[in-house]
């Protein structure tokens, strides 16, 4: 099993969700996060004072998938989230040793 974490621009969430559903992803977790990379921050003017906004709003999409679905999900995220501008985000893939469905006790791929 693989865990895919994608940090994307907030306005791309619906596109990414639809793309993942089309390739067969049945469940995911979405979290509002803040961060920065090469995009850095920017300055804003508030009540006449200028200040730096270091952390930019992003969305983190997480899904745990069977190994055979991981590449299709990664490709779907890339095609749906890409704007070809700085700040499009990142995808992280890690191996998951075990998954357990609490309600039934199913384990492994059956728990997904």
N, C-alpha and C positions, 0 to 999 in steps of 0.2 A: 504494500500500500504506500501511497505517496501523499504528503500534505503539500498543497500548493497555496502559497500566500502571495497575493498580488496587491501592490500598492498602486492605486490608480487615481486619476483626477475624478472629483465627485460627479461631474456631469456625464461621465462615461459609465456610471454604474448600471443603468438600465440596458445599455448596449452589451456590456459584459455579461450581465445576468442572462439575457436572451441568448447570447452566443453559447454560453455554458449549457443552458437547457437544451439547445439544439444538438449538442454532441452527447447528451445523455447524463449530464451531471444532475443528480436529484436533490442534493442539499448543499447549502453553503451558509457561512456566517459572514455578516457584514458589520464592520466597525468603523465609526468615524474616528480618524486619527489626525495628528498634526506632525509635520516633520519638514526636513529640508535636505537637499542634496546639492547637486550642481545648480539647481534653480535658485538657490539661496533665498533670501527674503526680499523685502522691498520696504520702502519708506512710505508712511502715510501721514497725513496732516489731520490732527484732531484738536479742535478748539484752539487753533492757532499754533499748536506745538507739533513739531515733526518728531516721529518716533519710528523705530525700525521694527517691522514684523518679521521675526526670525522663522517662525514655524507656519507653514502653509497648510490649509486644510486638505486632507486626502481621505480616501476610502481604502480600507483593507478588506479584501475578499479572501476568505479561507475556505478550502474544501479538502476533504480527505477522500481519496479515490483509489479504486483498484489500479494496479500498475498499468494495465492495458488501456486505461482511459486517460492517463496522465498527459501523454503527448498531445492528444486531440484537445484536451482542455487548455493546455499551454498555448497552442496555436490559436484557439478561439479567443483567449484573453488578449493575445498580441494583436490579432486583427481587429478586435472590437475596441481596444483601448488606445491604439496608436493614433496620434495626431501629427506626428513628425515634428513636434515642438518639444523644447526642453521641459522636463517635468512630467513626461508621460508615465513614469513610474518604474517599478521593478517587479520581477517575479522570483520568488524563492521556492525551491523544491527540496523537501526533506523526506527521509524514509520514516514511515510509521511502523513501529514494531507490533503494536496490538491495538485493536479497537473492540469495544464491548458495548452492546446495546443494553442499557440498564434495565429496560422494561422486560426483555425476554431472556437476557443472558447470552444472546448470540455473540459470536466472536469473529474476528477477521473480516473478510469481505462480506460475509453475511450480515455483519453489524452495520454496514454502510447502507 
